[in-house]
Amino acid sequence: MRKSIALSLFTLIFVVMFSISCFAAEKILFAVVGPMTGDGAAMGQQMLVGAELAIKEINESGGVHGKEFEFVVGDDQMNPNQAVMLAQKFSTNKDILAILGPNNSGCAISALPTYEKAGIPMISPLTSNPKLTTLGHKNFVRIYIKDDTQSFILAKFVVTELGFKNVGILWENTDYGKGVDDLMIKYIPELGGKILGDESFVGATEKDFSSQITKFKGAGVDCILNIGGYTVGALLAMQCRNLGYNVQIVGEAGSSNPKLIEIGGEAVEGTYAITNFDPYDKRPKQAKFIADYQAFSKLKELPGEWGAHTYDVVYVLKKAIEMGGTNREKLIEALHNPDFEYDGVTGFIKFDQYGDVLGKNPIFLKVENGKFVNYTLTKM
């Protein structure tokens, strides 16, 4: 009798454990990595909303090969050291199929070797440093335009489209900031402008830019390029206004976050930002995504490029799995397959042999009456 009970109990435990194992096997697990706290938290939170919305849609439509998507979150705080620690942690989890992230180039450059050693593919929604695809890492692709391409367009916008010749650059002392600054120092003179000021700052701690602003004003700078994101853009605009300095501010893509307007208020009126996603796009696919995202977001906010690009990379992952990427090695092969392509809300996505996205073009937004509006180019 006791043997019979013991056998039945063992059978029950085996059935339960087998069921749990089978259930777990029905999930496709990946990690979303970005700045969930700190100065870049608004970007990270948009990444989460974009990922969650895509997963909801995919799972409700039957998943991929009958398996549902599920993800874990990694907060790199836009800190390369933290990004490496996350890479070490996630590399020990054999169930994680892919990393969707990071948002920051410095974090990606630091973490890539660890992920490559573990054979984990990285699909980055937003990194842009040209160096990333010259390092020889075969496990990396990105759906965002490289800095050298985007920076030339930004420089041309300032000098040719807007007509400003006396330019100052305020840049964050990071791999990304330094890379864009170097490109601007090259491109602006080539296009007929002059660099009259080149000032860096420490992103995590520096909030007072009065010293840099005073130097720009004294040198005769009539346009400041903000290479520091939305918080810096807002503070810069407010401090210029307080110092009586009527200067045009143009921001890199990090400035296109709605938080720029929330923080800066009237001071950021007239500010321009380059971006790779227009939150007021009226095309059917984009308009549907924007409406769905805003309804899904707890804050009911419009998507910036962080939410839109992360939404797209989830679907890129889905497409690559459907093309045979059922494990890490095969997923890397599928992403680099010449036949791989996906038409996303951020544009058409296809990768070259190095993992760079092909064929995308950025756009420009301007703050008018407390919101971003699409700026129509007239001279370039």
Secondary structure, 3 states (H helix, E strand, C coil): CHHHHHHHHHHHHHHHHHHHHHHHHCEEEEEEEECCCCCCHHHHHHHHHHHHHHHHHHHHCCCECCEEEEEEEEECCCCHHHHHHHHHHHHCCCCEEEEECCCCHHHHHHHHHHHHHHCCCEEECCCCCHHHHHCCCCCEEECCCCHHHHHHHHHHHHHHHCCCCEEEEEEECCHHHHHHHHHHHHHHHHCCCEEEEEEEECCCCCCCCHHHHHHHHHHCCCEEEEECHHHHHHHHHHHHHHCCCCCEEEECHHHHCCHHHHHHHHHHCCCEEEECCCCCCCCHHHHHHHHHHHHHCCCCCCCCHHHHHHHHHHHHHHHHHHCCCCCHHHHHHHHCCCCCCEEECCEEECECCCCCECCCCCEEEEEECCEEEECCCCCC
